[in-house]
Amino acid sequence: MDNIIRYYDDNEDGVHRGIYNHSDSRNHNRDYVHNHDHGHSSNLFTETFQTEKKLKLAFLLTLVILAVEFTGAVLSKSMALYSESGHVLVDVSSLFLAWFAQIQVRKSPSEKNTYGYHRIGILAALLNSLLLLVLSAILIYESYLRLMHPQKINSGIMIIFPMISLIINGFIGFKIHGEMHHNLNIKSSFFHILGDSLVSLSIIAGGIIIYFTGYYYIDSIISLLISPLLAIGAFSVINETINILLEGVPKEIDFTQVKEEILKTPGVKNIHDLHIWSMSKSFKLMSVHVLVEPTVVKSSDICCIINNIQDVMEEKFNINHTVIQPELSACDTANGFCIHKNL
Protein backbone atom coordinates (compact mmCIF):
# COMPACT_ATOMS: atom_id res chain seq x y z
CA MET A 1 0.00 0.00 0.00
CA ASP A 2 1.37 3.46 -0.84
CA ASN A 3 2.99 5.46 1.91
CA ILE A 4 1.26 8.83 2.01
CA ILE A 5 2.14 11.83 4.10
CA ARG A 6 0.09 14.97 3.52
CA TYR A 7 -0.19 18.10 5.59
CA TYR A 8 -2.61 20.99 5.35
CA ASP A 9 -2.63 24.28 7.23
CA ASP A 10 -4.97 24.70 10.18
CA ASN A 11 -7.96 26.93 9.57
CA GLU A 12 -9.62 29.42 11.90
CA ASP A 13 -12.10 26.87 13.22
CA GLY A 14 -9.36 24.93 15.00
CA VAL A 15 -9.80 22.05 12.51
CA HIS A 16 -6.64 20.16 11.58
CA ARG A 17 -6.13 17.93 8.59
CA GLY A 18 -3.62 15.41 7.33
CA ILE A 19 -3.38 11.82 6.12
CA TYR A 20 -0.87 9.34 7.54
CA ASN A 21 -0.31 5.81 6.29
CA HIS A 22 2.02 3.43 8.14
CA SER A 23 2.84 -0.24 8.53
CA ASP A 24 3.15 -1.59 12.08
CA SER A 25 5.64 -4.10 13.52
CA ARG A 26 3.35 -7.01 12.73
CA ASN A 27 3.36 -6.05 9.03
CA HIS A 28 -0.33 -5.26 9.09
CA ASN A 29 -0.83 -2.38 6.70
CA ARG A 30 -2.75 0.42 8.35
CA ASP A 31 -3.72 3.91 7.33
CA TYR A 32 -3.89 6.51 10.04
CA VAL A 33 -6.09 9.22 8.68
CA HIS A 34 -6.74 12.63 10.13
CA ASN A 35 -8.76 14.23 7.39
CA HIS A 36 -11.03 17.18 6.77
CA ASP A 37 -12.25 19.35 3.93
CA HIS A 38 -10.63 22.79 3.70
CA GLY A 39 -12.96 24.82 1.47
CA HIS A 40 -13.80 28.49 1.63
CA SER A 41 -11.35 29.34 4.43
CA SER A 42 -11.47 33.08 3.72
CA ASN A 43 -15.29 33.08 3.98
CA LEU A 44 -15.12 31.11 7.20
CA PHE A 45 -12.62 33.58 8.65
CA THR A 46 -14.93 36.48 7.78
CA GLU A 47 -17.93 34.72 9.38
CA THR A 48 -15.91 33.90 12.50
CA PHE A 49 -14.72 37.50 12.83
CA GLN A 50 -18.25 38.88 12.35
CA THR A 51 -19.62 36.50 14.97
CA GLU A 52 -16.86 37.55 17.35
CA LYS A 53 -17.73 41.23 16.86
CA LYS A 54 -21.43 40.61 17.56
CA LEU A 55 -20.66 38.60 20.69
CA LYS A 56 -18.34 41.36 21.91
CA LEU A 57 -21.09 43.96 21.38
CA ALA A 58 -23.64 41.75 23.16
CA PHE A 59 -21.23 41.19 26.07
CA LEU A 60 -20.51 44.92 26.52
CA LEU A 61 -24.19 45.88 26.29
CA THR A 62 -25.12 43.16 28.80
CA LEU A 63 -22.52 44.65 31.16
CA VAL A 64 -24.46 47.91 30.83
CA ILE A 65 -27.68 46.03 31.70
CA LEU A 66 -25.96 44.55 34.77
CA ALA A 67 -24.91 48.04 35.89
CA VAL A 68 -28.44 49.37 35.32
CA GLU A 69 -30.12 46.50 37.18
CA PHE A 70 -27.73 46.67 40.13
CA THR A 71 -28.02 50.46 40.37
CA GLY A 72 -31.80 50.14 40.29
CA ALA A 73 -31.67 47.51 43.02
CA VAL A 74 -29.57 49.74 45.29
CA LEU A 75 -31.77 52.80 44.73
CA SER A 76 -35.13 51.02 44.98
CA LYS A 77 -34.09 48.42 47.61
CA SER A 78 -35.85 45.82 45.47
CA MET A 79 -34.83 42.19 46.08
CA ALA A 80 -36.36 41.33 42.69
CA LEU A 81 -33.86 43.64 41.01
CA TYR A 82 -31.01 42.21 43.09
CA SER A 83 -32.03 38.72 41.94
CA GLU A 84 -32.32 39.91 38.36
CA SER A 85 -28.80 41.39 38.65
CA GLY A 86 -27.58 37.92 39.57
CA HIS A 87 -29.48 36.47 36.65
CA VAL A 88 -27.90 39.00 34.27
CA LEU A 89 -24.49 38.08 35.73
CA VAL A 90 -25.07 34.56 34.38
CA ASP A 91 -25.74 36.03 30.94
CA VAL A 92 -22.65 38.25 31.13
CA SER A 93 -20.60 35.14 31.91
CA SER A 94 -22.27 33.18 29.10
CA LEU A 95 -21.63 35.92 26.54
CA PHE A 96 -18.05 36.43 27.71
CA LEU A 97 -17.31 32.71 27.37
CA ALA A 98 -18.94 32.61 23.92
CA TRP A 99 -16.87 35.63 22.86
CA PHE A 100 -13.75 34.14 24.43
CA ALA A 101 -14.37 30.86 22.56
CA GLN A 102 -14.52 32.71 19.23
CA ILE A 103 -11.18 34.38 20.01
CA GLN A 104 -9.59 31.03 20.91
CA VAL A 105 -10.84 29.55 17.62
CA ARG A 106 -8.42 31.84 15.78
CA LYS A 107 -5.42 30.87 17.92
CA SER A 108 -3.09 28.23 16.53
CA PRO A 109 -2.18 25.23 18.70
CA SER A 110 1.41 25.02 19.91
CA GLU A 111 3.84 22.22 20.75
CA LYS A 112 2.96 22.75 24.42
CA ASN A 113 -0.82 23.08 23.93
CA THR A 114 -1.56 20.88 20.93
CA TYR A 115 -5.32 21.45 21.14
CA GLY A 116 -5.03 25.18 21.73
CA TYR A 117 -6.63 26.98 24.68
CA HIS A 118 -10.28 25.94 24.50
CA ARG A 119 -10.36 24.52 28.04
CA ILE A 120 -9.51 27.87 29.68
CA GLY A 121 -13.06 29.02 29.06
CA ILE A 122 -14.45 25.77 30.47
CA LEU A 123 -12.48 26.13 33.71
CA ALA A 124 -13.63 29.75 34.02
CA ALA A 125 -17.26 28.68 33.47
CA LEU A 126 -16.99 26.05 36.21
CA LEU A 127 -15.58 28.51 38.75
CA ASN A 128 -18.13 31.17 37.80
CA SER A 129 -21.03 28.71 38.18
CA LEU A 130 -19.90 27.67 41.66
CA LEU A 131 -19.85 31.33 42.71
CA LEU A 132 -23.33 31.82 41.22
CA LEU A 133 -24.67 28.97 43.35
CA VAL A 134 -23.45 30.80 46.45
CA LEU A 135 -25.02 34.04 45.19
CA SER A 136 -28.33 32.26 44.56
CA ALA A 137 -28.41 30.87 48.11
CA ILE A 138 -27.75 34.36 49.55
CA LEU A 139 -30.51 35.92 47.45
CA ILE A 140 -33.04 33.24 48.44
CA TYR A 141 -32.21 33.75 52.13
CA GLU A 142 -32.46 37.56 51.91
CA SER A 143 -35.73 37.32 49.96
CA TYR A 144 -37.20 35.08 52.65
CA LEU A 145 -36.24 37.60 55.36
CA ARG A 146 -37.81 40.39 53.32
CA LEU A 147 -40.98 38.34 52.87
CA MET A 148 -41.26 37.94 56.65
CA HIS A 149 -40.50 41.62 57.21
CA PRO A 150 -41.45 43.65 54.10
CA GLN A 151 -39.59 46.93 53.51
CA LYS A 152 -40.65 50.03 51.63
CA ILE A 153 -39.60 49.94 47.96
CA ASN A 154 -39.38 52.69 45.36
CA SER A 155 -41.75 51.15 42.83
CA GLY A 156 -41.08 53.86 40.24
CA ILE A 157 -37.41 52.89 39.98
CA MET A 158 -38.46 49.24 40.06
CA ILE A 159 -40.48 49.92 36.88
CA ILE A 160 -38.15 52.29 35.00
CA PHE A 161 -34.81 50.43 35.33
CA PRO A 162 -36.08 47.06 34.02
CA MET A 163 -37.60 48.97 31.09
CA ILE A 164 -34.12 50.28 30.20
CA SER A 165 -32.78 46.72 30.41
CA LEU A 166 -35.66 45.48 28.26
CA ILE A 167 -34.83 47.99 25.51
CA ILE A 168 -31.11 47.09 25.52
CA ASN A 169 -31.92 43.36 25.48
CA GLY A 170 -34.22 43.90 22.53
CA PHE A 171 -31.42 45.65 20.64
CA ILE A 172 -28.94 42.82 21.43
CA GLY A 173 -31.46 40.17 20.35
CA PHE A 174 -32.06 42.02 17.08
CA LYS A 175 -28.31 42.23 16.36
CA ILE A 176 -27.50 38.56 16.97
CA HIS A 177 -30.76 36.91 15.85
CA GLY A 178 -29.54 36.31 12.29
CA GLU A 179 -26.54 34.25 13.50
CA MET A 180 -28.40 31.94 15.88
CA HIS A 181 -29.32 29.32 13.26
CA HIS A 182 -25.72 28.36 12.49
CA ASN A 183 -23.84 29.17 15.72
CA LEU A 184 -24.58 27.33 18.97
CA ASN A 185 -22.98 29.99 21.18
CA ILE A 186 -25.11 32.70 19.56
CA LYS A 187 -28.23 30.54 19.88
CA SER A 188 -27.57 29.90 23.58
CA SER A 189 -26.96 33.63 24.19
CA PHE A 190 -30.16 34.58 22.35
CA PHE A 191 -32.29 32.39 24.60
CA HIS A 192 -30.54 33.80 27.67
CA ILE A 193 -31.51 37.28 26.47
CA LEU A 194 -35.10 36.13 25.86
CA GLY A 195 -35.25 34.76 29.40
CA ASP A 196 -33.92 38.04 30.80
CA SER A 197 -36.56 39.98 28.90
CA LEU A 198 -39.34 37.86 30.39
CA VAL A 199 -37.92 38.36 33.89
CA SER A 200 -37.73 42.13 33.31
CA LEU A 201 -41.39 42.12 32.28
CA SER A 202 -42.33 40.28 35.47
CA ILE A 203 -40.45 42.83 37.60
CA ILE A 204 -42.14 45.70 35.75
CA ALA A 205 -45.52 44.07 36.41
CA GLY A 206 -44.61 43.62 40.08
CA GLY A 207 -43.57 47.27 40.32
CA ILE A 208 -46.88 48.40 38.83
CA ILE A 209 -48.82 46.26 41.34
CA ILE A 210 -46.79 47.69 44.24
CA TYR A 211 -47.28 51.25 42.94
CA PHE A 212 -51.08 50.92 42.98
CA THR A 213 -51.53 48.63 46.01
CA GLY A 214 -48.53 49.16 48.30
CA TYR A 215 -48.12 45.38 48.71
CA TYR A 216 -44.35 45.39 49.16
CA TYR A 217 -44.16 41.65 49.76
CA ILE A 218 -44.79 41.19 46.00
CA ASP A 219 -41.14 42.16 45.47
CA SER A 220 -39.91 39.33 47.70
CA ILE A 221 -42.17 36.81 45.97
CA ILE A 222 -40.78 37.79 42.56
CA SER A 223 -37.24 37.49 43.94
CA LEU A 224 -37.98 34.02 45.33
CA LEU A 225 -39.16 33.01 41.85
CA ILE A 226 -36.10 34.44 40.08
CA SER A 227 -33.31 33.31 42.45
CA PRO A 228 -33.82 29.55 41.91
CA LEU A 229 -33.53 30.17 38.14
CA LEU A 230 -30.03 31.42 38.86
CA ALA A 231 -29.17 28.14 40.63
CA ILE A 232 -30.76 26.04 37.86
CA GLY A 233 -28.70 27.86 35.24
CA ALA A 234 -25.52 27.41 37.32
CA PHE A 235 -26.16 23.68 37.80
CA SER A 236 -26.71 23.29 34.06
CA VAL A 237 -23.35 24.91 33.30
CA ILE A 238 -21.58 22.87 36.00
CA ASN A 239 -23.00 19.64 34.58
CA GLU A 240 -21.89 20.55 31.05
CA THR A 241 -18.39 21.68 32.06
CA ILE A 242 -17.78 18.54 34.13
CA ASN A 243 -18.85 16.40 31.17
CA ILE A 244 -16.39 18.27 28.94
CA LEU A 245 -13.54 17.96 31.46
CA LEU A 246 -14.23 14.21 31.81
CA GLU A 247 -14.21 14.01 27.99
CA GLY A 248 -17.70 12.56 27.94
CA VAL A 249 -19.86 12.37 24.82
CA PRO A 250 -21.47 15.81 24.21
CA LYS A 251 -25.11 15.74 25.31
CA GLU A 252 -26.39 16.76 21.86
CA ILE A 253 -24.68 13.79 20.16
CA ASP A 254 -26.13 10.26 20.13
CA PHE A 255 -23.22 7.79 20.35
CA THR A 256 -25.24 4.94 18.82
CA GLN A 257 -26.42 7.11 15.93
CA VAL A 258 -22.82 8.12 15.13
CA LYS A 259 -21.81 4.45 15.09
CA GLU A 260 -24.70 3.55 12.78
CA GLU A 261 -23.85 6.36 10.36
CA ILE A 262 -20.23 5.20 10.10
CA LEU A 263 -21.31 1.60 9.48
CA LYS A 264 -23.48 2.79 6.58
CA THR A 265 -20.37 3.97 4.73
CA PRO A 266 -19.58 1.77 1.68
CA GLY A 267 -16.42 -0.28 2.28
CA VAL A 268 -16.77 -0.31 6.09
CA LYS A 269 -17.11 -3.80 7.57
CA ASN A 270 -17.09 -2.88 11.26
CA ILE A 271 -15.81 -0.26 13.71
CA HIS A 272 -14.45 -0.24 17.24
CA ASP A 273 -12.72 2.05 19.75
CA LEU A 274 -15.09 4.91 18.90
CA HIS A 275 -14.50 7.96 21.08
CA ILE A 276 -16.44 11.24 20.95
CA TRP A 277 -15.56 14.19 23.17
CA SER A 278 -15.19 17.96 23.11
CA MET A 279 -12.56 20.54 23.97
CA SER A 280 -15.17 23.27 24.40
CA LYS A 281 -18.87 23.79 23.78
CA SER A 282 -18.32 24.20 20.04
CA PHE A 283 -15.14 22.20 19.34
CA LYS A 284 -16.08 18.49 19.07
CA LEU A 285 -13.72 15.63 18.30
CA MET A 286 -13.95 11.96 17.33
CA SER A 287 -11.52 9.07 16.90
CA VAL A 288 -12.37 5.58 15.63
CA HIS A 289 -10.81 2.37 14.28
CA VAL A 290 -12.49 1.32 11.03
CA LEU A 291 -12.23 -2.28 9.79
CA VAL A 292 -12.50 -2.06 5.99
CA GLU A 293 -13.84 -4.73 3.66
CA PRO A 294 -11.20 -7.18 2.29
CA THR A 295 -11.91 -5.88 -1.22
CA VAL A 296 -10.63 -2.44 -0.25
CA VAL A 297 -6.91 -2.54 -1.03
CA LYS A 298 -6.07 0.80 -2.67
CA SER A 299 -5.04 3.89 -0.77
CA SER A 300 -7.41 5.95 -2.92
CA ASP A 301 -10.35 3.73 -1.89
CA ILE A 302 -9.46 4.11 1.77
CA CYS A 303 -9.19 7.87 1.38
CA CYS A 304 -12.69 7.91 -0.15
CA ILE A 305 -14.04 6.00 2.87
CA ILE A 306 -12.38 8.44 5.23
CA ASN A 307 -13.66 11.46 3.33
CA ASN A 308 -17.21 10.07 3.35
CA ILE A 309 -17.12 9.47 7.11
CA GLN A 310 -15.67 12.90 7.77
CA ASP A 311 -18.33 14.63 5.66
CA VAL A 312 -21.17 12.87 7.50
CA MET A 313 -19.67 13.68 10.93
CA GLU A 314 -19.32 17.35 9.99
CA GLU A 315 -22.78 17.73 8.45
CA LYS A 316 -24.93 15.63 10.82
CA PHE A 317 -23.12 15.95 14.16
CA ASN A 318 -20.99 19.12 13.85
CA ILE A 319 -17.88 17.12 14.80
CA ASN A 320 -15.05 19.43 13.77
CA HIS A 321 -12.01 17.19 14.20
CA THR A 322 -11.81 13.48 13.29
CA VAL A 323 -8.99 10.95 13.60
CA ILE A 324 -9.78 7.73 11.71
CA GLN A 325 -7.63 4.61 11.68
CA PRO A 326 -8.51 2.14 8.88
CA GLU A 327 -7.53 -1.50 9.51
CA LEU A 328 -7.39 -4.68 7.46
CA SER A 329 -7.49 -6.83 10.61
CA ALA A 330 -9.33 -6.04 13.85
CA CYS A 331 -7.62 -5.14 17.14
CA ASP A 332 -8.25 -7.03 20.37
CA THR A 333 -11.38 -5.44 21.80
CA ALA A 334 -13.65 -5.67 24.81
CA ASN A 335 -17.13 -4.08 24.73
CA GLY A 336 -16.21 -2.34 21.47
CA PHE A 337 -13.06 -0.66 22.83
CA CYS A 338 -9.43 -1.63 22.28
CA ILE A 339 -7.69 -3.49 25.10
CA HIS A 340 -4.76 -1.47 26.41
CA LYS A 341 -2.35 -3.84 28.12
CA ASN A 342 -0.76 -1.15 30.27
CA LEU A 343 -4.05 -0.22 31.96
C-alpha positions as CSV (number, residue, x, y, z in Angstrom):
1,M,0.0,0.0,0.0
2,D,1.4,3.5,-0.8
3,N,3.0,5.5,1.9
4,I,1.3,8.8,2.0
5,I,2.1,11.8,4.1
6,R,0.1,15.0,3.5
7,Y,-0.2,18.1,5.6
8,Y,-2.6,21.0,5.4
9,D,-2.6,24.3,7.2
10,D,-5.0,24.7,10.2
11,N,-8.0,26.9,9.6
12,E,-9.6,29.4,11.9
13,D,-12.1,26.9,13.2
14,G,-9.4,24.9,15.0
15,V,-9.8,22.1,12.5
16,H,-6.6,20.2,11.6
17,R,-6.1,17.9,8.6
18,G,-3.6,15.4,7.3
19,I,-3.4,11.8,6.1
20,Y,-0.9,9.3,7.5
21,N,-0.3,5.8,6.3
22,H,2.0,3.4,8.1
23,S,2.8,-0.2,8.5
24,D,3.1,-1.6,12.1
25,S,5.6,-4.1,13.5
26,R,3.4,-7.0,12.7
27,N,3.4,-6.0,9.0
28,H,-0.3,-5.3,9.1
29,N,-0.8,-2.4,6.7
30,R,-2.7,0.4,8.4
31,D,-3.7,3.9,7.3
32,Y,-3.9,6.5,10.0
33,V,-6.1,9.2,8.7
34,H,-6.7,12.6,10.1
35,N,-8.8,14.2,7.4
36,H,-11.0,17.2,6.8
37,D,-12.2,19.3,3.9
38,H,-10.6,22.8,3.7
39,G,-13.0,24.8,1.5
40,H,-13.8,28.5,1.6
41,S,-11.3,29.3,4.4
42,S,-11.5,33.1,3.7
43,N,-15.3,33.1,4.0
44,L,-15.1,31.1,7.2
45,F,-12.6,33.6,8.7
46,T,-14.9,36.5,7.8
47,E,-17.9,34.7,9.4
48,T,-15.9,33.9,12.5
49,F,-14.7,37.5,12.8
50,Q,-18.3,38.9,12.3
51,T,-19.6,36.5,15.0
52,E,-16.9,37.5,17.4
53,K,-17.7,41.2,16.9
54,K,-21.4,40.6,17.6
55,L,-20.7,38.6,20.7
56,K,-18.3,41.4,21.9
57,L,-21.1,44.0,21.4
58,A,-23.6,41.7,23.2
59,F,-21.2,41.2,26.1
60,L,-20.5,44.9,26.5
61,L,-24.2,45.9,26.3
62,T,-25.1,43.2,28.8
63,L,-22.5,44.6,31.2
64,V,-24.5,47.9,30.8
65,I,-27.7,46.0,31.7
66,L,-26.0,44.5,34.8
67,A,-24.9,48.0,35.9
68,V,-28.4,49.4,35.3
69,E,-30.1,46.5,37.2
70,F,-27.7,46.7,40.1
71,T,-28.0,50.5,40.4
72,G,-31.8,50.1,40.3
73,A,-31.7,47.5,43.0
74,V,-29.6,49.7,45.3
75,L,-31.8,52.8,44.7
76,S,-35.1,51.0,45.0
77,K,-34.1,48.4,47.6
78,S,-35.9,45.8,45.5
79,M,-34.8,42.2,46.1
80,A,-36.4,41.3,42.7
81,L,-33.9,43.6,41.0
82,Y,-31.0,42.2,43.1
83,S,-32.0,38.7,41.9
84,E,-32.3,39.9,38.4
85,S,-28.8,41.4,38.7
86,G,-27.6,37.9,39.6
87,H,-29.5,36.5,36.6
88,V,-27.9,39.0,34.3
89,L,-24.5,38.1,35.7
90,V,-25.1,34.6,34.4
91,D,-25.7,36.0,30.9
92,V,-22.7,38.2,31.1
93,S,-20.6,35.1,31.9
94,S,-22.3,33.2,29.1
95,L,-21.6,35.9,26.5
96,F,-18.1,36.4,27.7
97,L,-17.3,32.7,27.4
98,A,-18.9,32.6,23.9
99,W,-16.9,35.6,22.9
100,F,-13.7,34.1,24.4
101,A,-14.4,30.9,22.6
102,Q,-14.5,32.7,19.2
103,I,-11.2,34.4,20.0
104,Q,-9.6,31.0,20.9
105,V,-10.8,29.5,17.6
106,R,-8.4,31.8,15.8
107,K,-5.4,30.9,17.9
108,S,-3.1,28.2,16.5
109,P,-2.2,25.2,18.7
110,S,1.4,25.0,19.9
111,E,3.8,22.2,20.7
112,K,3.0,22.8,24.4
113,N,-0.8,23.1,23.9
114,T,-1.6,20.9,20.9
115,Y,-5.3,21.4,21.1
116,G,-5.0,25.2,21.7
117,Y,-6.6,27.0,24.7
118,H,-10.3,25.9,24.5
119,R,-10.4,24.5,28.0
120,I,-9.5,27.9,29.7
121,G,-13.1,29.0,29.1
122,I,-14.5,25.8,30.5
123,L,-12.5,26.1,33.7
124,A,-13.6,29.7,34.0
125,A,-17.3,28.7,33.5
126,L,-17.0,26.0,36.2
127,L,-15.6,28.5,38.8
128,N,-18.1,31.2,37.8
129,S,-21.0,28.7,38.2
130,L,-19.9,27.7,41.7
131,L,-19.9,31.3,42.7
132,L,-23.3,31.8,41.2
133,L,-24.7,29.0,43.4
134,V,-23.5,30.8,46.4
135,L,-25.0,34.0,45.2
136,S,-28.3,32.3,44.6
137,A,-28.4,30.9,48.1
138,I,-27.7,34.4,49.6
139,L,-30.5,35.9,47.5
140,I,-33.0,33.2,48.4
141,Y,-32.2,33.8,52.1
142,E,-32.5,37.6,51.9
143,S,-35.7,37.3,50.0
144,Y,-37.2,35.1,52.7
145,L,-36.2,37.6,55.4
146,R,-37.8,40.4,53.3
147,L,-41.0,38.3,52.9
148,M,-41.3,37.9,56.6
149,H,-40.5,41.6,57.2
150,P,-41.4,43.7,54.1
151,Q,-39.6,46.9,53.5
152,K,-40.7,50.0,51.6
153,I,-39.6,49.9,48.0
154,N,-39.4,52.7,45.4
155,S,-41.8,51.2,42.8
156,G,-41.1,53.9,40.2
157,I,-37.4,52.9,40.0
158,M,-38.5,49.2,40.1
159,I,-40.5,49.9,36.9
160,I,-38.1,52.3,35.0
161,F,-34.8,50.4,35.3
162,P,-36.1,47.1,34.0
163,M,-37.6,49.0,31.1
164,I,-34.1,50.3,30.2
165,S,-32.8,46.7,30.4
166,L,-35.7,45.5,28.3
167,I,-34.8,48.0,25.5
168,I,-31.1,47.1,25.5
169,N,-31.9,43.4,25.5
170,G,-34.2,43.9,22.5
171,F,-31.4,45.6,20.6
172,I,-28.9,42.8,21.4
173,G,-31.5,40.2,20.4
174,F,-32.1,42.0,17.1
175,K,-28.3,42.2,16.4
176,I,-27.5,38.6,17.0
177,H,-30.8,36.9,15.8
178,G,-29.5,36.3,12.3
179,E,-26.5,34.3,13.5
180,M,-28.4,31.9,15.9
181,H,-29.3,29.3,13.3
182,H,-25.7,28.4,12.5
183,N,-23.8,29.2,15.7
184,L,-24.6,27.3,19.0
185,N,-23.0,30.0,21.2
186,I,-25.1,32.7,19.6
187,K,-28.2,30.5,19.9
188,S,-27.6,29.9,23.6
189,S,-27.0,33.6,24.2
190,F,-30.2,34.6,22.3
191,F,-32.3,32.4,24.6
192,H,-30.5,33.8,27.7
193,I,-31.5,37.3,26.5
194,L,-35.1,36.1,25.9
195,G,-35.3,34.8,29.4
196,D,-33.9,38.0,30.8
197,S,-36.6,40.0,28.9
198,L,-39.3,37.9,30.4
199,V,-37.9,38.4,33.9
200,S,-37.7,42.1,33.3
201,L,-41.4,42.1,32.3
202,S,-42.3,40.3,35.5
203,I,-40.4,42.8,37.6
204,I,-42.1,45.7,35.8
205,A,-45.5,44.1,36.4
206,G,-44.6,43.6,40.1
207,G,-43.6,47.3,40.3
208,I,-46.9,48.4,38.8
209,I,-48.8,46.3,41.3
210,I,-46.8,47.7,44.2
211,Y,-47.3,51.3,42.9
212,F,-51.1,50.9,43.0
213,T,-51.5,48.6,46.0
214,G,-48.5,49.2,48.3
215,Y,-48.1,45.4,48.7
216,Y,-44.3,45.4,49.2
217,Y,-44.2,41.7,49.8
218,I,-44.8,41.2,46.0
219,D,-41.1,42.2,45.5
220,S,-39.9,39.3,47.7
221,I,-42.2,36.8,46.0
222,I,-40.8,37.8,42.6
223,S,-37.2,37.5,43.9
224,L,-38.0,34.0,45.3
225,L,-39.2,33.0,41.9
226,I,-36.1,34.4,40.1
227,S,-33.3,33.3,42.5
228,P,-33.8,29.6,41.9
229,L,-33.5,30.2,38.1
230,L,-30.0,31.4,38.9
231,A,-29.2,28.1,40.6
232,I,-30.8,26.0,37.9
233,G,-28.7,27.9,35.2
234,A,-25.5,27.4,37.3
235,F,-26.2,23.7,37.8
236,S,-26.7,23.3,34.1
237,V,-23.4,24.9,33.3
238,I,-21.6,22.9,36.0
239,N,-23.0,19.6,34.6
240,E,-21.9,20.6,31.0
241,T,-18.4,21.7,32.1
242,I,-17.8,18.5,34.1
243,N,-18.9,16.4,31.2
244,I,-16.4,18.3,28.9
245,L,-13.5,18.0,31.5
246,L,-14.2,14.2,31.8
247,E,-14.2,14.0,28.0
248,G,-17.7,12.6,27.9
249,V,-19.9,12.4,24.8
250,P,-21.5,15.8,24.2
251,K,-25.1,15.7,25.3
252,E,-26.4,16.8,21.9
253,I,-24.7,13.8,20.2
254,D,-26.1,10.3,20.1
255,F,-23.2,7.8,20.4
256,T,-25.2,4.9,18.8
257,Q,-26.4,7.1,15.9
258,V,-22.8,8.1,15.1
259,K,-21.8,4.5,15.1
260,E,-24.7,3.5,12.8
261,E,-23.8,6.4,10.4
262,I,-20.2,5.2,10.1
263,L,-21.3,1.6,9.5
264,K,-23.5,2.8,6.6
265,T,-20.4,4.0,4.7
266,P,-19.6,1.8,1.7
267,G,-16.4,-0.3,2.3
268,V,-16.8,-0.3,6.1
269,K,-17.1,-3.8,7.6
270,N,-17.1,-2.9,11.3
271,I,-15.8,-0.3,13.7
272,H,-14.5,-0.2,17.2
273,D,-12.7,2.0,19.7
274,L,-15.1,4.9,18.9
275,H,-14.5,8.0,21.1
276,I,-16.4,11.2,21.0
277,W,-15.6,14.2,23.2
278,S,-15.2,18.0,23.1
279,M,-12.6,20.5,24.0
280,S,-15.2,23.3,24.4
281,K,-18.9,23.8,23.8
282,S,-18.3,24.2,20.0
283,F,-15.1,22.2,19.3
284,K,-16.1,18.5,19.1
285,L,-13.7,15.6,18.3
286,M,-13.9,12.0,17.3
287,S,-11.5,9.1,16.9
288,V,-12.4,5.6,15.6
289,H,-10.8,2.4,14.3
290,V,-12.5,1.3,11.0
291,L,-12.2,-2.3,9.8
292,V,-12.5,-2.1,6.0
293,E,-13.8,-4.7,3.7
294,P,-11.2,-7.2,2.3
295,T,-11.9,-5.9,-1.2
296,V,-10.6,-2.4,-0.2
297,V,-6.9,-2.5,-1.0
298,K,-6.1,0.8,-2.7
299,S,-5.0,3.9,-0.8
300,S,-7.4,6.0,-2.9
301,D,-10.4,3.7,-1.9
302,I,-9.5,4.1,1.8
303,C,-9.2,7.9,1.4
304,C,-12.7,7.9,-0.1
305,I,-14.0,6.0,2.9
306,I,-12.4,8.4,5.2
307,N,-13.7,11.5,3.3
308,N,-17.2,10.1,3.3
309,I,-17.1,9.5,7.1
310,Q,-15.7,12.9,7.8
311,D,-18.3,14.6,5.7
312,V,-21.2,12.9,7.5
313,M,-19.7,13.7,10.9
314,E,-19.3,17.3,10.0
315,E,-22.8,17.7,8.4
316,K,-24.9,15.6,10.8
317,F,-23.1,16.0,14.2
318,N,-21.0,19.1,13.9
319,I,-17.9,17.1,14.8
320,N,-15.0,19.4,13.8
321,H,-12.0,17.2,14.2
322,T,-11.8,13.5,13.3
323,V,-9.0,11.0,13.6
324,I,-9.8,7.7,11.7
325,Q,-7.6,4.6,11.7
326,P,-8.5,2.1,8.9
327,E,-7.5,-1.5,9.5
328,L,-7.4,-4.7,7.5
329,S,-7.5,-6.8,10.6
330,A,-9.3,-6.0,13.8
331,C,-7.6,-5.1,17.1
332,D,-8.2,-7.0,20.4
333,T,-11.4,-5.4,21.8
334,A,-13.7,-5.7,24.8
335,N,-17.1,-4.1,24.7
336,G,-16.2,-2.3,21.5
337,F,-13.1,-0.7,22.8
338,C,-9.4,-1.6,22.3
339,I,-7.7,-3.5,25.1
340,H,-4.8,-1.5,26.4
341,K,-2.3,-3.8,28.1
342,N,-0.8,-1.1,30.3
343,L,-4.0,-0.2,32.0
